[in-house]
């Protein structure tokens, strides 16, 4: 027997022992520390035989294992009144398949899948607890994201329909999936942690989900209770800082080759934000407040609106560049930043990646949009919050706008 075959057998034995050890510790009555290694070794031996003779041997082995599991469950069903689950049985069939796959496929894939199986089996209580926290709105959010990412995206045509090649349905919807996915991560972190997430974490989650919605929510809270004004200002500033981190993540996904040219100037603005965040944090670290309830970020209506915004901004940017030159794109960034920072970020990053504009112009346009967005959120805080909140947020955002303008003017044009 070749050395490779011995290695496969030892690996098959080890993977079976790993899953069997977990099932034994869980007091499984179907299969444990001895049965699972036998199942994986059976799969591997059947794999060797199938490779040497015919593939039908694998099917016979699978049917034999499945039949033994059925017989064992029938006997248990007669002896026990409680319902019988099929988790261990499914794990056994999968481990047979993994044992066979070791003969034909990549060993690392078999190892990873076995690790996933072991984790899923071991963290049963934790996983059930997570699902128990899901309400109908949360399940709706998941199903809507499935609709957006796994049903709508694959069927959209991958073609452009305008002279500037800016309106590609699949490309536009892919950006929708990216933005909704980021927001959904923040939403479910919030759901698992709960409304009492703490001031600092509240700002982080607010930035992940929507910094604009966070600004509006905390401004309203401060208007009703002036005692939390400083906390509200801190959360609004933190959410804005996280939204800039979010912008940089989006750039890294859409424009990976241009990211290095973007990260330093945008990082300089982020550094100013972080300094201000920590100053406020140490002043208000002992204060406590509840994070406002967050809405489902995967609503199809919201996704469609973002798709229209992104597509519209992409088309307008290409149109403006072609007819009025690069300098006119600053106007587009200012207007777009007032309504949706994500859309102008993705559109500009894509234009940079495709070499339609220089990277030095690209990051400046995104920073201009970021400053425009700060102006909008500052106006919301002043209009919807109390006077003290308006002064605090206005002062903080003024510092950020001034620093951003200085970066735009004095930062070297060459990356």
C-alpha positions in Angstrom: 0.0 0.0 0.0 1.3 3.4 -0.9 2.2 6.0 1.7 -0.5 8.3 0.5 -3.1 5.6 1.1 -1.9 5.1 4.7 -2.1 8.9 5.2 -5.7 8.9 4.0 -6.6 6.1 6.3 -5.0 7.7 9.3 -6.7 11.0 8.5 -10.0 9.3 8.0 -9.6 7.6 11.4 -8.7 10.9 13.1 -11.7 12.8 11.6 -14.0 10.0 12.7 -12.6 10.0 16.2 -13.0 13.8 16.4 -16.7 13.7 15.6 -17.2 10.5 17.6 -15.6 12.0 20.7 -18.1 14.9 20.5 -21.1 12.6 20.1 -19.9 10.4 22.9 -19.6 13.4 25.2 -23.2 14.3 24.2 -24.4 10.8 25.2 -25.6 10.0 21.7 -27.3 6.6 21.6 -26.9 6.2 17.8 -23.1 6.5 17.3 -20.2 7.5 19.4 -16.4 7.3 19.8 -16.2 3.8 18.2 -18.9 4.0 15.5 -17.9 7.3 13.8 -14.3 6.2 13.0 -15.7 2.9 11.6 -18.1 5.0 9.4 -15.4 7.2 8.0 -13.1 4.3 7.5 -15.9 2.5 5.7 -16.3 5.5 3.4 -12.6 5.6 2.7 -12.3 1.8 2.0 -15.3 2.1 -0.3 -13.6 5.0 -2.0 -10.5 2.9 -2.6 -12.6 0.1 -4.0 -14.6 2.5 -6.2 -11.4 4.0 -7.6 -10.0 0.5 -8.4 -13.2 -1.1 -9.6 -16.4 0.9 -10.0 -18.3 3.9 -8.6 -21.4 1.8 -7.6 -19.5 0.6 -4.6 -19.8 4.0 -3.0 -23.5 4.0 -3.5 -23.8 0.5 -2.0 -21.8 1.6 1.1 -23.9 4.7 1.5 -27.1 2.6 1.3 -25.7 0.1 3.8 -24.9 2.8 6.4 -28.2 4.5 5.9 -30.0 1.2 6.3 -28.2 0.4 9.6 -29.2 3.9 10.9 -32.8 3.3 10.0 -32.9 -0.1 11.7 -31.3 1.4 14.8 -33.9 4.2 14.9 -36.8 1.8 14.5 -35.6 -0.2 17.5 -35.1 3.0 19.6 -38.5 4.3 18.6 -40.1 1.2 20.1 -38.2 1.6 23.3 -38.5 5.4 23.8 -41.4 7.7 24.1 -39.5 10.9 23.4 -39.1 12.1 19.9 -35.9 10.9 18.1 -33.8 13.5 16.3 -31.8 12.8 13.2 -28.8 15.1 13.8 -26.4 12.2 14.6 -27.7 10.2 11.7 -27.1 13.0 9.3 -23.6 13.5 10.8 -22.9 9.8 10.2 -23.9 9.9 6.6 -21.9 13.1 6.0 -18.8 11.5 7.7 -19.2 8.5 5.4 -19.1 10.9 2.5 -16.1 12.7 3.9 -14.3 9.4 4.3 -14.9 8.6 0.6 -14.0 12.2 -0.4 -10.6 11.8 1.1 -9.7 9.4 -1.7 -10.8 11.6 -4.5 -10.7 15.3 -3.3 -8.6 17.8 -1.4 -7.8 16.7 2.1 -8.0 20.3 3.5 -11.7 20.5 2.4 -12.5 17.3 4.3 -10.8 18.6 7.4 -12.6 21.9 7.2 -16.0 20.3 6.7 -15.3 17.9 9.6 -14.4 20.9 11.8 -17.7 22.6 10.8 -19.7 19.4 11.6 -18.0 19.1 15.1 -18.7 22.8 15.9 -22.3 22.6 14.8 -22.8 19.4 16.9 -21.1 20.8 20.0 -22.7 24.2 20.2 -26.3 22.9 19.9 -27.5 24.9 23.0 -25.8 28.1 21.9 -27.1 27.9 18.4 -30.6 27.1 19.7 -30.3 30.1 22.1 -29.4 32.4 19.2 -32.3 31.2 17.1 -34.6 31.7 20.1 -33.7 35.4 20.1 -35.0 35.8 16.5 -38.4 37.3 16.2 -40.5 37.4 13.1 -38.9 40.6 12.0 -35.5 39.1 12.3 -36.4 36.1 10.2 -38.0 38.4 7.7 -34.7 40.3 7.5 -32.8 37.1 6.8 -35.3 36.0 4.1 -35.2 39.4 2.5 -31.4 39.3 2.3 -31.7 35.8 0.8 -34.1 37.3 -1.8 -31.8 40.1 -2.5 -28.5 38.1 -2.7 -29.5 34.6 -3.8 -32.5 35.1 -6.0 -32.5 38.5 -7.5 -28.7 39.0 -8.0 -28.1 35.7 -10.0 -30.8 36.4 -12.6 -30.0 40.0 -13.4 -28.2 40.6 -16.8 -24.5 41.4 -16.7 -24.6 44.0 -19.4 -24.6 47.8 -19.7 -27.4 49.8 -21.3 -26.0 53.3 -21.7 -23.3 55.0 -23.7 -21.2 55.5 -20.5 -21.4 51.9 -19.5 -22.5 52.9 -16.0 -25.9 51.1 -15.9 -25.2 47.4 -15.4 -28.0 45.8 -13.5 -25.9 43.0 -12.0 -23.2 45.4 -10.9 -25.7 47.8 -9.4 -27.4 45.1 -7.4 -24.1 43.7 -6.3 -23.5 47.0 -4.5 -26.9 46.7 -3.0 -26.0 43.2 -1.6 -22.7 44.7 -0.2 -24.4 47.6 1.6 -27.3 45.6 2.9 -24.9 42.9 4.1 -22.8 45.3 6.1 -25.9 46.9 7.7 -27.4 43.5 8.4 -24.2 42.5 10.3 -24.6 45.5 12.6 -28.3 44.9 13.0 -27.8 41.3 14.2 -25.0 42.2 16.5 -27.4 44.7 18.1 -30.1 42.0 18.3 -27.8 39.6 20.1 -26.3 42.1 22.5 -29.6 43.8 23.2 -30.6 47.5 23.6 -28.4 48.0 26.6 -25.3 47.8 24.4 -23.5 50.6 26.1 -22.6 54.0 24.9 -19.4 53.1 23.0 -20.9 50.0 21.4 -24.1 51.9 20.6 -22.1 54.3 18.5 -20.3 51.5 16.7 -23.4 49.6 15.9 -25.1 52.8 14.8 -22.4 53.5 12.3 -22.6 50.0 10.9 -26.4 50.1 10.5 -26.9 53.8 9.6 -25.1 56.8 11.1 -27.9 59.1 9.8 -30.6 57.1 11.5 -28.5 57.0 14.7 -28.1 60.8 14.5 -31.8 61.3 14.2 -32.7 58.8 17.0 -30.3 60.2 19.5 -31.2 63.8 18.6 -34.8 63.1 19.4 -33.8 61.4 22.7 -31.7 64.4 23.7 -34.6 66.7 23.0 -36.8 64.7 25.3 -34.1 64.3 28.0 -31.4 67.0 28.2 -29.5 64.9 30.7 -28.2 62.6 27.9 -27.1 65.4 25.6 -23.4 64.7 26.0 -24.0 60.9 25.5 -26.0 61.6 22.4 -23.2 63.8 21.0 -20.7 61.0 21.7 -22.8 58.3 20.0 -23.4 60.6 17.0 -19.7 61.3 16.6 -18.8 57.6 17.1 -21.3 56.5 14.5 -19.9 59.0 12.0 -16.4 57.7 12.7 -17.6 54.1 12.1 -19.4 55.2 8.9 -16.0 56.4 7.6 -14.5 53.0 8.5 -17.4 51.5 6.6 -16.6 53.7 3.6 -13.0 52.5 3.7 -14.2 48.8 3.8 -16.4 49.5 0.8 -13.5 51.0 -1.1 -11.3 48.0 -0.3 -14.0 45.7 -1.8 -14.8 47.7 -4.9 -11.4 49.2 -5.6 -8.7 46.9 -4.1 -5.9 48.1 -6.4 -6.6 51.8 -5.6 -7.2 51.3 -1.9 -3.7 52.2 -0.8 -4.0 55.7 -2.4 -7.4 56.2 -0.5 -6.5 54.8 2.9 -4.0 57.4 4.0 -5.8 60.7 3.4 -9.1 59.2 4.5 -7.3 57.7 7.5 -6.0 61.1 8.4 -9.6 62.4 8.7 -10.5 59.2 10.6 -7.7 59.9 13.0 -9.1 63.3 13.9 -12.5 61.6 14.5 -11.0 59.0 16.7 -9.2 61.6 18.9 -12.5 63.5 19.4 -14.3 60.3 20.1 -11.9 59.3 22.9 -12.0 62.8 24.4 -15.7 62.5 24.7 -15.6 58.9 25.8 -13.4 59.7 28.8 -15.7 62.5 29.8 -18.8 60.4 29.6 -17.6 56.8 30.1 -19.7 56.4 33.3 -22.9 57.4 31.7 -25.4 54.8 30.6 -28.3 54.9 28.1 -30.3 52.4 26.0 -29.7 52.2 22.3 -32.9 53.0 20.3 -34.6 50.1 18.5 -33.2 49.4 15.1 -35.2 48.7 12.0 -34.7 45.9 9.4 -32.0 47.1 7.0 -32.8 44.4 4.4 -36.2 45.8 3.4 -36.7 45.4 -0.4 -38.0 48.9 -0.7 -34.8 50.3 0.8 -32.7 48.1 -1.4 -34.5 49.3 -4.5 -34.1 53.0 -3.4 -30.4 52.4 -2.9 -30.1 50.7 -6.3 -31.8 53.7 -8.0 -29.5 56.1 -6.1 -26.3 54.2 -6.9 -27.3 53.7 -10.6 -28.3 57.4 -10.9 -25.2 58.7 -9.2 -23.0 56.4 -11.4 -24.7 57.6 -14.6 -24.7 61.3 -13.5 -21.0 61.1 -12.6 -20.1 59.7 -16.0 -22.3 62.2 -17.7 -20.9 65.2 -15.8 -17.3 64.0 -16.3 -17.8 63.6 -20.0 -19.5 67.0 -20.5 -18.1 69.3 -17.8 -14.8 67.7 -16.8 -13.5 66.3 -13.5 -13.9 69.5 -11.5 -17.7 69.3 -11.9 -17.7 65.9 -10.0 -17.2 67.8 -6.8 -20.7 69.2 -7.1 -22.1 65.6 -7.6 -20.2 64.5 -4.5 -21.6 67.4 -2.4 -25.2 66.7 -3.4 -24.9 62.9 -3.2 -23.2 63.1 0.2 -26.3 64.8 1.6 -28.5 61.9 0.7 -26.4 58.7 0.7 -22.7 58.4 1.4 -22.5 54.7 0.4 -23.8 55.3 -3.1 -21.3 58.0 -4.0 -18.5 56.1 -2.3 -19.1 52.9 -4.4 -19.6 54.9 -7.6 -16.5 56.9 -7.2 -14.4 53.9 -6.1 -15.5 52.0 -9.2 -14.7 54.9 -11.5 -11.2 55.0 -9.9 -10.7 51.3 -10.2 -11.6 51.4 -13.9 -9.1 54.3 -14.4 -11.9 56.7 -15.4 -10.6 59.2 -12.9 -7.3 59.6 -11.0 -7.0 58.2 -7.5 -6.1 61.6 -6.2 -9.4 62.9 -7.5 -11.2 59.8 -6.3 -10.4 60.1 -2.6 -11.0 63.8 -2.7 -14.5 63.3 -4.1 -15.3 60.7 -1.4 -13.9 63.0 1.4 -16.0 65.9 0.0 -19.1 63.6 0.1 -18.1 62.6 3.7 -17.9 66.3 4.8 -21.2 67.0 3.0 -22.8 64.1 4.9 -21.4 65.6 8.2 -23.1 68.9 7.3 -26.4 67.1 6.8 -26.2 65.1 10.0 -25.1 68.2 11.9 -28.1 70.0 10.6 -30.3 67.1 11.7 -28.8 67.3 15.2 -29.4 71.0 15.4 -33.0 70.8 14.1 -34.2 67.7 16.0 -32.1 67.9 19.2 -31.9 70.5 21.9 -29.8 73.7 21.7 -26.9 72.2 23.7 -26.7 69.1 21.4 -26.7 71.4 18.4 -23.8 73.4 19.8 -21.7 70.3 20.8 -22.3 68.4 17.5 -21.9 71.6 15.5 -18.6 72.3 17.1 -17.3 68.8 16.7 -18.4 68.5 13.1 -16.9 72.0 12.4 -13.5 70.7 13.5 -13.9 67.6 11.2 -15.0 69.7 8.3 -12.1 72.1 8.7 -9.6 69.2 9.0 -11.1 67.5 5.9 -10.9 70.7 3.9 -7.2 71.1 4.9 -6.5 67.5 3.9 -8.2 68.1 0.5 -6.1 71.2 -0.1 -2.7 70.3 1.2 -2.5 66.5 0.7 -0.1 65.6 -2.1 -1.9 64.7 -5.3 0.4 61.7 -6.1 -0.5 58.5 -4.1 
